[in-house]
Structures are given as structure tokens and as C-alpha cells.
Amino acid sequence: MKIWSIIKAEYLTNENATKNWLFVLMLVIMGLSIINMSHVADAKVKKIVRLNKEVKALRSEYVELKAKVIKEKMASEVIQRLKAKGFIISKEQPVKLKLKSEK
């Protein structure tokens, strides 16, 4: 008999039903908030994955550009580019000028 009254939802229709309705309402609100929080957590996980991929891509681009800059700064590369533009490379070392400091 007890199970049949639960199936018929008599606990929501008797005279003490207000307490039961509040309890059911609280359960529904808690369930909805749990569902919402799980969706928010899933969205954050997806954002973290996307940002990690972006970080890896930017890191590889940084390494690639850094290697390119190091190669471009090499003296042999600079000399080749200057020769291509028509500059003549001197065989003598440059002279360092020193200025007398005023006291």
C-alpha cells in the first residue's frame, strides 16, 4: 500500500503537501544548478584545451622565429646581404675612436 501511494503521488496532494512541494522544488532547483555547473565546467575544459593548443602553436612559432633571427644576425649572412646590395666589405679592422672626457 505504501508503494502505491508513492506512485500515485499522494504525498503531494494531502494536507501536509506544502512541505513536500517545497522539498520537491528544492530538489528541482538543486538538480538544475548541478546541470548548469556541469555545462559551465565542460565549457571551461574546452576553453583550456583550445588555449593550450594556441599556446603550443605560439611557442613553436616563437622558436621558429628566434632561429630565423639568430641565422639572420650571423656575420656571414649580413656580409652576403650587403654584397648583394653592392656594398664592399673592408679587409681591415675598423679603428676605434676614443674621446677625451671633460672633467
MOPAC internal coordinates of N, CA, C and O (Angstrom, degrees):
PM7 1SCF
backbone

  N    0.0000 0     0.00 0     0.00 0    0    0    0
  C    1.4509 1     0.00 0     0.00 0    1    0    0
  C    1.5262 1   110.85 1     0.00 0    2    1    0
  O    1.2310 1   120.28 1   142.99 1    3    2    1
  N    1.3029 1   117.07 1   -37.01 1    3    2    1
  C    1.4573 1   121.48 1  -178.37 1    5    3    2
  C    1.5327 1   111.25 1   -64.35 1    6    5    3
  O    1.2310 1   120.10 1   137.53 1    7    6    5
  N    1.3240 1   117.42 1   -42.47 1    7    6    5
  C    1.4600 1   121.36 1  -179.72 1    9    7    6
  C    1.5242 1   110.32 1   -66.38 1   10    9    7
  O    1.2310 1   120.64 1   141.24 1   11   10    9
  N    1.3105 1   116.37 1   -38.76 1   11   10    9
  C    1.4590 1   120.62 1   179.36 1   13   11   10
  C    1.5231 1   110.92 1   -63.81 1   14   13   11
  O    1.2310 1   119.56 1   143.63 1   15   14   13
  N    1.3215 1   118.45 1   -36.37 1   15   14   13
  C    1.4737 1   120.90 1   178.55 1   17   15   14
  C    1.5278 1   110.51 1   -70.35 1   18   17   15
  O    1.2310 1   120.02 1   147.57 1   19   18   17
  N    1.3247 1   117.56 1   -32.43 1   19   18   17
  C    1.4693 1   120.31 1   176.60 1   21   19   18
  C    1.5253 1   109.77 1   -69.23 1   22   21   19
  O    1.2310 1   120.71 1   137.68 1   23   22   21
  N    1.3383 1   116.25 1   -42.32 1   23   22   21
  C    1.4662 1   120.39 1   179.80 1   25   23   22
  C    1.5240 1   110.66 1   -63.94 1   26   25   23
  O    1.2310 1   120.14 1   140.50 1   27   26   25
  N    1.3105 1   117.34 1   -39.50 1   27   26   25
  C    1.4717 1   121.04 1   179.61 1   29   27   26
  C    1.5180 1   112.14 1   -77.27 1   30   29   27
  O    1.2310 1   119.82 1   174.22 1   31   30   29
  N    1.3675 1   117.95 1    -5.78 1   31   30   29
  C    1.4697 1   124.48 1  -179.96 1   33   31   30
  C    1.5130 1   112.09 1    60.74 1   34   33   31
  O    1.2310 1   120.54 1  -137.84 1   35   34   33
  N    1.3488 1   116.58 1    42.16 1   35   34   33
  C    1.4652 1   120.46 1   177.79 1   37   35   34
  C    1.5231 1   111.36 1   -67.45 1   38   37   35
  O    1.2310 1   119.89 1   158.09 1   39   38   37
  N    1.3209 1   117.81 1   -21.91 1   39   38   37
  C    1.4658 1   120.66 1   179.82 1   41   39   38
  C    1.5279 1   111.49 1   -68.71 1   42   41   39
  O    1.2310 1   120.33 1   166.22 1   43   42   41
  N    1.3397 1   116.98 1   -13.78 1   43   42   41
  C    1.4548 1   120.47 1   177.47 1   45   43   42
  C    1.5323 1   112.55 1   -99.29 1   46   45   43
  O    1.2310 1   119.96 1   173.71 1   47   46   45
  N    1.3220 1   117.68 1    -6.29 1   47   46   45
  C    1.4536 1   119.75 1  -176.06 1   49   47   46
  C    1.5202 1   113.89 1  -117.53 1   50   49   47
  O    1.2310 1   119.69 1   171.49 1   51   50   49
  N    1.3269 1   118.19 1    -8.51 1   51   50   49
  C    1.4656 1   118.76 1  -179.24 1   53   51   50
  C    1.5258 1   110.91 1   -79.66 1   54   53   51
  O    1.2310 1   120.29 1     3.61 1   55   54   53
  N    1.3369 1   117.04 1  -176.39 1   55   54   53
  C    1.4668 1   120.13 1  -173.41 1   57   55   54
  C    1.5303 1   113.42 1   -70.80 1   58   57   55
  O    1.2310 1   118.81 1   157.21 1   59   58   57
  N    1.3063 1   119.88 1   -22.79 1   59   58   57
  C    1.4698 1   122.84 1   177.56 1   61   59   58
  C    1.5350 1   111.77 1   -96.39 1   62   61   59
  O    1.2310 1   120.98 1  -153.65 1   63   62   61
  N    1.2988 1   115.73 1    26.35 1   63   62   61
  C    1.4639 1   120.89 1  -173.09 1   65   63   62
  C    1.5251 1   112.95 1   -71.31 1   66   65   63
  O    1.2310 1   119.50 1   158.20 1   67   66   65
  N    1.3319 1   118.56 1   -21.80 1   67   66   65
  C    1.4683 1   119.28 1  -177.48 1   69   67   66
  C    1.5274 1   111.73 1   -60.99 1   70   69   67
  O    1.2310 1   120.54 1   138.21 1   71   70   69
  N    1.3194 1   116.58 1   -41.79 1   71   70   69
  C    1.4680 1   119.92 1   177.51 1   73   71   70
  C    1.5242 1   110.20 1   -62.93 1   74   73   71
  O    1.2310 1   121.30 1   137.63 1   75   74   73
  N    1.3124 1   115.12 1   -42.37 1   75   74   73
  C    1.4677 1   119.45 1  -179.27 1   77   75   74
  C    1.5257 1   111.95 1   -66.21 1   78   77   75
  O    1.2310 1   120.50 1   139.87 1   79   78   77
  N    1.3446 1   116.65 1   -40.13 1   79   78   77
  C    1.4607 1   119.86 1   177.94 1   81   79   78
  C    1.5234 1   110.80 1   -63.81 1   82   81   79
  O    1.2310 1   120.14 1   139.45 1   83   82   81
  N    1.3246 1   117.33 1   -40.55 1   83   82   81
  C    1.4647 1   120.42 1   177.91 1   85   83   82
  C    1.5301 1   110.62 1   -63.33 1   86   85   83
  O    1.2310 1   120.92 1   140.42 1   87   86   85
  N    1.3221 1   115.84 1   -39.58 1   87   86   85
  C    1.4634 1   119.85 1   178.11 1   89   87   86
  C    1.5257 1   111.35 1   -64.85 1   90   89   87
  O    1.2310 1   120.42 1   136.12 1   91   90   89
  N    1.3218 1   116.81 1   -43.88 1   91   90   89
  C    1.4619 1   121.22 1   178.37 1   93   91   90
  C    1.5230 1   110.15 1   -64.30 1   94   93   91
  O    1.2310 1   120.10 1   138.03 1   95   94   93
  N    1.3259 1   117.41 1   -41.97 1   95   94   93
  C    1.4624 1   121.82 1   178.08 1   97   95   94
  C    1.5372 1   110.53 1   -61.66 1   98   97   95
  O    1.2310 1   120.66 1   137.27 1   99   98   97
  N    1.3236 1   116.34 1   -42.73 1   99   98   97
  C    1.4587 1   120.72 1   178.37 1  101   99   98
  C    1.5341 1   110.37 1   -62.48 1  102  101   99
  O    1.2310 1   120.25 1   138.12 1  103  102  101
  N    1.3394 1   117.12 1   -41.88 1  103  102  101
  C    1.4630 1   120.66 1   178.21 1  105  103  102
  C    1.5331 1   111.32 1   -63.00 1  106  105  103
  O    1.2310 1   120.64 1   138.53 1  107  106  105
  N    1.3268 1   116.38 1   -41.47 1  107  106  105
  C    1.4611 1   120.55 1   179.35 1  109  107  106
  C    1.5243 1   110.51 1   -63.81 1  110  109  107
  O    1.2310 1   120.31 1   135.45 1  111  110  109
  N    1.3359 1   117.02 1   -44.55 1  111  110  109
  C    1.4659 1   121.03 1   179.80 1  113  111  110
  C    1.5284 1   110.43 1   -63.63 1  114  113  111
  O    1.2310 1   120.55 1   137.06 1  115  114  113
  N    1.3178 1   116.56 1   -42.94 1  115  114  113
  C    1.4666 1   119.70 1   178.23 1  117  115  114
  C    1.5267 1   111.20 1   -63.50 1  118  117  115
  O    1.2310 1   120.30 1   138.37 1  119  118  117
  N    1.3024 1   117.04 1   -41.63 1  119  118  117
  C    1.4655 1   120.92 1   178.40 1  121  119  118
  C    1.5222 1   111.79 1   -62.17 1  122  121  119
  O    1.2310 1   120.86 1   135.49 1  123  122  121
  N    1.3412 1   115.96 1   -44.51 1  123  122  121
  C    1.4579 1   119.74 1   178.67 1  125  123  122
  C    1.5245 1   111.35 1   -64.10 1  126  125  123
  O    1.2310 1   120.32 1   140.40 1  127  126  125
  N    1.3289 1   117.00 1   -39.60 1  127  126  125
  C    1.4620 1   118.72 1   179.58 1  129  127  126
  C    1.5297 1   111.30 1   -67.72 1  130  129  127
  O    1.2310 1   120.00 1   143.39 1  131  130  129
  N    1.3281 1   117.61 1   -36.61 1  131  130  129
  C    1.4680 1   120.43 1   176.97 1  133  131  130
  C    1.5238 1   110.54 1   -64.70 1  134  133  131
  O    1.2310 1   120.40 1   137.49 1  135  134  133
  N    1.3223 1   116.85 1   -42.51 1  135  134  133
  C    1.4677 1   120.75 1   177.71 1  137  135  134
  C    1.5225 1   110.29 1   -62.17 1  138  137  135
  O    1.2310 1   120.65 1   135.67 1  139  138  137
  N    1.3306 1   116.36 1   -44.33 1  139  138  137
  C    1.4654 1   120.89 1   179.47 1  141  139  138
  C    1.5237 1   110.65 1   -61.82 1  142  141  139
  O    1.2310 1   119.94 1   135.87 1  143  142  141
  N    1.3230 1   117.72 1   -44.13 1  143  142  141
  C    1.4664 1   120.50 1  -179.00 1  145  143  142
  C    1.5266 1   111.34 1   -65.98 1  146  145  143
  O    1.2310 1   120.21 1   145.77 1  147  146  145
  N    1.3172 1   117.20 1   -34.23 1  147  146  145
  C    1.4646 1   118.37 1   177.84 1  149  147  146
  C    1.5280 1   110.46 1   -68.26 1  150  149  147
  O    1.2310 1   119.80 1   143.85 1  151  150  149
  N    1.3383 1   118.00 1   -36.15 1  151  150  149
  C    1.4631 1   121.13 1   176.51 1  153  151  150
  C    1.5257 1   110.35 1   -66.00 1  154  153  151
  O    1.2310 1   120.56 1   138.62 1  155  154  153
  N    1.3300 1   116.54 1   -41.38 1  155  154  153
  C    1.4676 1   120.58 1   178.40 1  157  155  154
  C    1.5277 1   109.99 1   -63.44 1  158  157  155
  O    1.2310 1   120.27 1   136.89 1  159  158  157
  N    1.3262 1   117.09 1   -43.11 1  159  158  157
  C    1.4714 1   120.71 1   179.17 1  161  159  158
  C    1.5261 1   110.63 1   -63.13 1  162  161  159
  O    1.2310 1   120.06 1   138.13 1  163  162  161
  N    1.3359 1   117.50 1   -41.87 1  163  162  161
  C    1.4663 1   120.85 1   177.76 1  165  163  162
  C    1.5259 1   110.91 1   -61.51 1  166  165  163
  O    1.2310 1   120.56 1   138.08 1  167  166  165
  N    1.3275 1   116.54 1   -41.92 1  167  166  165
  C    1.4633 1   120.28 1   179.32 1  169  167  166
  C    1.5276 1   110.49 1   -63.70 1  170  169  167
  O    1.2310 1   120.17 1   140.44 1  171  170  169
  N    1.3246 1   117.27 1   -39.56 1  171  170  169
  C    1.4643 1   119.97 1   179.08 1  173  171  170
  C    1.5171 1   111.45 1   -67.40 1  174  173  171
  O    1.2310 1   120.26 1   141.89 1  175  174  173
  N    1.3202 1   117.12 1   -38.11 1  175  174  173
  C    1.4694 1   120.49 1   178.14 1  177  175  174
  C    1.5307 1   109.28 1   -63.70 1  178  177  175
  O    1.2310 1   120.29 1   136.74 1  179  178  177
  N    1.3369 1   117.05 1   -43.26 1  179  178  177
  C    1.4645 1   120.36 1   178.63 1  181  179  178
  C    1.5243 1   110.87 1   -62.61 1  182  181  179
  O    1.2310 1   120.33 1   139.91 1  183  182  181
  N    1.3323 1   116.97 1   -40.09 1  183  182  181
  C    1.4617 1   121.06 1   178.81 1  185  183  182
  C    1.5248 1   110.50 1   -65.47 1  186  185  183
  O    1.2310 1   119.83 1   138.89 1  187  186  185
  N    1.3303 1   117.93 1   -41.11 1  187  186  185
  C    1.4638 1   121.91 1   178.59 1  189  187  186
  C    1.5206 1   110.20 1   -62.10 1  190  189  187
  O    1.2310 1   120.27 1   136.43 1  191  190  189
  N    1.3271 1   117.09 1   -43.57 1  191  190  189
  C    1.4694 1   120.77 1   179.11 1  193  191  190
  C    1.5211 1   110.31 1   -62.57 1  194  193  191
  O    1.2310 1   120.80 1   136.01 1  195  194  193
  N    1.3363 1   116.08 1   -43.99 1  195  194  193
  C    1.4727 1   120.25 1  -179.84 1  197  195  194
  C    1.5255 1   110.53 1   -63.44 1  198  197  195
  O    1.2310 1   120.20 1   136.84 1  199  198  197
  N    1.3358 1   117.22 1   -43.16 1  199  198  197
  C    1.4580 1   120.41 1  -179.72 1  201  199  198
  C    1.5307 1   111.65 1   -68.28 1  202  201  199
  O    1.2310 1   119.94 1   145.07 1  203  202  201
  N    1.3317 1   117.71 1   -34.93 1  203  202  201
  C    1.4677 1   120.10 1   176.75 1  205  203  202
  C    1.5272 1   110.74 1   -64.40 1  206  205  203
  O    1.2310 1   120.57 1   139.05 1  207  206  205
  N    1.3371 1   116.51 1   -40.95 1  207  206  205
  C    1.4627 1   119.67 1   176.69 1  209  207  206
  C    1.5306 1   110.59 1   -62.58 1  210  209  207
  O    1.2310 1   120.97 1   138.30 1  211  210  209
  N    1.3323 1   115.74 1   -41.70 1  211  210  209
  C    1.4596 1   120.02 1   179.51 1  213  211  210
  C    1.5273 1   110.98 1   -64.79 1  214  213  211
  O    1.2310 1   120.10 1   140.39 1  215  214  213
  N    1.3263 1   117.41 1   -39.61 1  215  214  213
  C    1.4701 1   121.43 1   178.22 1  217  215  214
  C    1.5160 1   110.35 1   -63.31 1  218  217  215
  O    1.2310 1   120.36 1   136.25 1  219  218  217
  N    1.3358 1   116.92 1   -43.75 1  219  218  217
  C    1.4661 1   120.04 1   178.89 1  221  219  218
  C    1.5291 1   110.82 1   -62.20 1  222  221  219
  O    1.2310 1   120.33 1   137.91 1  223  222  221
  N    1.3299 1   116.97 1   -42.09 1  223  222  221
  C    1.4668 1   120.70 1   179.56 1  225  223  222
  C    1.5265 1   110.39 1   -64.47 1  226  225  223
  O    1.2310 1   120.26 1   136.01 1  227  226  225
  N    1.3273 1   117.11 1   -43.99 1  227  226  225
  C    1.4620 1   120.54 1  -179.93 1  229  227  226
  C    1.5250 1   111.05 1   -67.18 1  230  229  227
  O    1.2310 1   120.12 1   143.10 1  231  230  229
  N    1.3378 1   117.38 1   -36.90 1  231  230  229
  C    1.4587 1   120.38 1   178.82 1  233  231  230
  C    1.5292 1   110.41 1   -64.97 1  234  233  231
  O    1.2310 1   120.13 1   137.44 1  235  234  233
  N    1.3319 1   117.35 1   -42.56 1  235  234  233
  C    1.4649 1   119.61 1   179.04 1  237  235  234
  C    1.5293 1   110.57 1   -66.94 1  238  237  235
  O    1.2310 1   120.18 1   142.74 1  239  238  237
  N    1.3230 1   117.26 1   -37.26 1  239  238  237
  C    1.4627 1   120.39 1   176.74 1  241  239  238
  C    1.5265 1   110.23 1   -64.58 1  242  241  239
  O    1.2310 1   120.14 1   140.27 1  243  242  241
  N    1.3275 1   117.35 1   -39.73 1  243  242  241
  C    1.4573 1   121.90 1   178.22 1  245  243  242
  C    1.5274 1   110.69 1   -62.07 1  246  245  243
  O    1.2310 1   120.13 1   133.60 1  247  246  245
  N    1.3174 1   117.36 1   -46.40 1  247  246  245
  C    1.4663 1   121.21 1  -179.70 1  249  247  246
  C    1.5232 1   109.94 1   -62.70 1  250  249  247
  O    1.2310 1   120.61 1   137.83 1  251  250  249
  N    1.3163 1   116.45 1   -42.17 1  251  250  249
  C    1.4615 1   120.99 1  -179.99 1  253  251  250
  C    1.5266 1   111.06 1   -63.25 1  254  253  251
  O    1.2310 1   120.55 1   134.49 1  255  254  253
  N    1.3379 1   116.55 1   -45.51 1  255  254  253
  C    1.4644 1   120.27 1   179.99 1  257  255  254
  C    1.5232 1   111.64 1   -67.76 1  258  257  255
  O    1.2310 1   120.51 1   143.31 1  259  258  257
  N    1.3144 1   116.62 1   -36.69 1  259  258  257
  C    1.4625 1   120.40 1   179.22 1  261  259  258
  C    1.5280 1   110.03 1   -64.36 1  262  261  259
  O    1.2310 1   120.00 1   137.64 1  263  262  261
  N    1.3352 1   117.60 1   -42.36 1  263  262  261
  C    1.4634 1   121.23 1   177.37 1  265  263  262
  C    1.5293 1   110.55 1   -63.19 1  266  265  263
  O    1.2310 1   120.75 1   139.89 1  267  266  265
  N    1.3285 1   116.18 1   -40.11 1  267  266  265
  C    1.4638 1   120.61 1   179.07 1  269  267  266
  C    1.5216 1   110.90 1   -64.24 1  270  269  267
  O    1.2310 1   120.16 1   137.46 1  271  270  269
  N    1.3274 1   117.30 1   -42.54 1  271  270  269
  C    1.4631 1   121.53 1   179.31 1  273  271  270
  C    1.5230 1   110.48 1   -64.69 1  274  273  271
  O    1.2310 1   120.18 1   137.17 1  275  274  273
  N    1.3224 1   117.26 1   -42.83 1  275  274  273
  C    1.4607 1   120.60 1   179.20 1  277  275  274
  C    1.5302 1   109.99 1   -61.29 1  278  277  275
  O    1.2310 1   120.31 1   138.38 1  279  278  277
  N    1.3316 1   117.01 1   -41.62 1  279  278  277
  C    1.4601 1   120.67 1   178.91 1  281  279  278
  C    1.5239 1   110.69 1   -65.30 1  282  281  279
  O    1.2310 1   120.33 1   137.90 1  283  282  281
  N    1.3344 1   116.98 1   -42.10 1  283  282  281
  C    1.4679 1   121.30 1  -178.67 1  285  283  282
  C    1.5279 1   111.66 1   -67.34 1  286  285  283
  O    1.2310 1   119.73 1   152.74 1  287  286  285
  N    1.3214 1   118.12 1   -27.26 1  287  286  285
  C    1.4628 1   121.59 1  -178.64 1  289  287  286
  C    1.5261 1   112.50 1   -83.21 1  290  289  287
  O    1.2310 1   119.77 1   169.57 1  291  290  289
  N    1.3054 1   118.05 1   -10.43 1  291  290  289
  C    1.4641 1   120.47 1  -179.59 1  293  291  290
  C    1.5266 1   109.57 1   -62.42 1  294  293  291
  O    1.2310 1   120.71 1   -37.80 1  295  294  293
  N    1.3399 1   116.25 1   142.20 1  295  294  293
  C    1.4648 1   121.32 1  -176.61 1  297  295  294
  C    1.5217 1   111.65 1   -59.60 1  298  297  295
  O    1.2310 1   120.03 1   140.15 1  299  298  297
  N    1.3236 1   117.54 1   -39.85 1  299  298  297
  C    1.4652 1   119.98 1  -178.94 1  301  299  298
  C    1.5325 1   111.53 1   -63.31 1  302  301  299
  O    1.2310 1   120.49 1   141.71 1  303  302  301
  N    1.3349 1   116.66 1   -38.29 1  303  302  301
  C    1.4711 1   120.25 1   178.06 1  305  303  302
  C    1.5223 1   110.85 1   -67.67 1  306  305  303
  O    1.2310 1   120.45 1   139.42 1  307  306  305
  N    1.3269 1   116.74 1   -40.58 1  307  306  305
  C    1.4661 1   120.78 1  -179.91 1  309  307  306
  C    1.5208 1   109.69 1   -64.46 1  310  309  307
  O    1.2310 1   120.65 1   136.40 1  311  310  309
  N    1.3235 1   116.36 1   -43.60 1  311  310  309
  C    1.4658 1   120.46 1   179.33 1  313  311  310
  C    1.5300 1   110.81 1   -62.15 1  314  313  311
  O    1.2310 1   119.67 1   137.29 1  315  314  313
  N    1.3183 1   118.23 1   -42.71 1  315  314  313
  C    1.4698 1   120.86 1   178.96 1  317  315  314
  C    1.5226 1   111.26 1   -62.00 1  318  317  315
  O    1.2310 1   120.56 1   137.36 1  319  318  317
  N    1.3329 1   116.54 1   -42.64 1  319  318  317
  C    1.4731 1   119.32 1   179.59 1  321  319  318
  C    1.5212 1   111.42 1   -66.46 1  322  321  319
  O    1.2310 1   120.45 1   141.59 1  323  322  321
  N    1.3439 1   116.74 1   -38.41 1  323  322  321
  C    1.4644 1   119.24 1   178.86 1  325  323  322
  C    1.5237 1   110.96 1   -67.28 1  326  325  323
  O    1.2310 1   120.16 1   139.92 1  327  326  325
  N    1.3382 1   117.31 1   -40.08 1  327  326  325
  C    1.4715 1   120.48 1   177.90 1  329  327  326
  C    1.5241 1   110.30 1   -63.60 1  330  329  327
  O    1.2310 1   119.98 1   142.07 1  331  330  329
  N    1.3198 1   117.64 1   -37.93 1  331  330  329
  C    1.4571 1   121.12 1   179.52 1  333  331  330
  C    1.5285 1   111.51 1   -64.88 1  334  333  331
  O    1.2310 1   120.35 1   152.07 1  335  334  333
  N    1.3216 1   116.93 1   -27.93 1  335  334  333
  C    1.4686 1   121.05 1   179.63 1  337  335  334
  C    1.5301 1   112.03 1   -90.23 1  338  337  335
  O    1.2310 1   120.38 1   177.30 1  339  338  337
  N    1.3461 1   116.87 1    -2.70 1  339  338  337
  C    1.4523 1   119.31 1   175.27 1  341  339  338
  C    1.5183 1   114.33 1   100.71 1  342  341  339
  O    1.2310 1   119.04 1  -172.88 1  343  342  341
  N    1.2851 1   119.44 1     7.12 1  343  342  341
  C    1.4566 1   121.80 1   178.15 1  345  343  342
  C    1.5237 1   109.75 1   -79.08 1  346  345  343
  O    1.2310 1   121.11 1   -31.01 1  347  346  345
  N    1.3190 1   115.49 1   148.99 1  347  346  345
  C    1.4580 1   121.01 1   176.90 1  349  347  346
  C    1.5193 1   107.70 1  -105.10 1  350  349  347
  O    1.2310 1   120.59 1   -49.51 1  351  350  349
  N    1.3125 1   116.48 1   130.49 1  351  350  349
  C    1.4492 1   121.90 1  -179.65 1  353  351  350
  C    1.5229 1   108.37 1   -90.74 1  354  353  351
  O    1.2310 1   120.88 1   -53.59 1  355  354  353
  N    1.3231 1   115.92 1   126.41 1  355  354  353
  C    1.4573 1   121.67 1  -178.71 1  357  355  354
  C    1.5241 1   110.33 1   -74.45 1  358  357  355
  O    1.2310 1   121.10 1   -34.74 1  359  358  357
  N    1.3238 1   115.50 1   145.26 1  359  358  357
  C    1.4665 1   120.54 1   177.67 1  361  359  358
  C    1.5308 1   110.73 1   -86.33 1  362  361  359
  O    1.2310 1   120.35 1   160.78 1  363  362  361
  N    1.3254 1   116.94 1   -19.22 1  363  362  361
  C    1.4688 1   121.80 1  -178.32 1  365  363  362
  C    1.5226 1   109.73 1   -89.35 1  366  365  363
  O    1.2310 1   121.28 1   -30.50 1  367  366  365
  N    1.3093 1   115.15 1   149.50 1  367  366  365
  C    1.4568 1   120.33 1   176.16 1  369  367  366
  C    1.5332 1   109.38 1   -72.74 1  370  369  367
  O    1.2310 1   119.15 1   -31.68 1  371  370  369
  N    1.2958 1   119.24 1   148.32 1  371  370  369
  C    1.4573 1   120.40 1   178.56 1  373  371  370
  C    1.5351 1   110.75 1   -70.27 1  374  373  371
  O    1.2310 1   121.36 1   -25.99 1  375  374  373
  N    1.3276 1   115.00 1   154.01 1  375  374  373
  C    1.4602 1   121.42 1   179.48 1  377  375  374
  C    1.5173 1   107.93 1   -93.23 1  378  377  375
  O    1.2310 1   121.17 1   -46.59 1  379  378  377
  N    1.3176 1   115.36 1   133.41 1  379  378  377
  C    1.4575 1   119.99 1  -179.74 1  381  379  378
  C    1.5182 1   108.74 1   -91.15 1  382  381  379
  O    1.2310 1   120.51 1   -53.77 1  383  382  381
  N    1.3089 1   116.63 1   126.23 1  383  382  381
  C    1.4610 1   122.02 1   178.95 1  385  383  382
  C    1.5085 1   109.64 1   -94.65 1  386  385  383
  O    1.2310 1   120.67 1   -43.40 1  387  386  385
  N    1.3244 1   116.33 1   136.60 1  387  386  385
  C    1.4496 1   120.98 1   177.74 1  389  387  386
  C    1.5162 1   108.64 1  -118.27 1  390  389  387
  O    1.2310 1   120.48 1   -45.01 1  391  390  389
  N    1.2876 1   116.69 1   134.99 1  391  390  389
  C    1.4507 1   122.21 1   177.55 1  393  391  390
  C    1.5210 1   108.62 1  -101.57 1  394  393  391
  O    1.2310 1   121.24 1   -37.75 1  395  394  393
  N    1.3060 1   115.22 1   142.25 1  395  394  393
  C    1.4665 1   119.40 1   177.46 1  397  395  394
  C    1.5265 1   106.71 1   -77.59 1  398  397  395
  O    1.2310 1   121.30 1   -46.82 1  399  398  397
  N    1.3096 1   115.13 1   133.18 1  399  398  397
  C    1.4706 1   118.48 1   179.27 1  401  399  398
  C    1.5146 1   109.66 1   -83.20 1  402  401  399
  O    1.2310 1   120.38 1   -40.05 1  403  402  401
  N    1.2934 1   116.87 1   139.95 1  403  402  401
  C    1.4648 1   122.57 1   179.44 1  405  403  402
  C    1.4936 1   109.02 1   -88.16 1  406  405  403
  O    1.2310 1   121.11 1   -45.27 1  407  406  405
  N    1.3324 1   115.49 1   134.73 1  407  406  405
  C    1.4746 1   119.77 1   179.66 1  409  407  406
  C    1.5012 1   110.94 1  -116.01 1  410  409  407
  O    1.2310 1   120.10 1   180.00 1  411  410  409

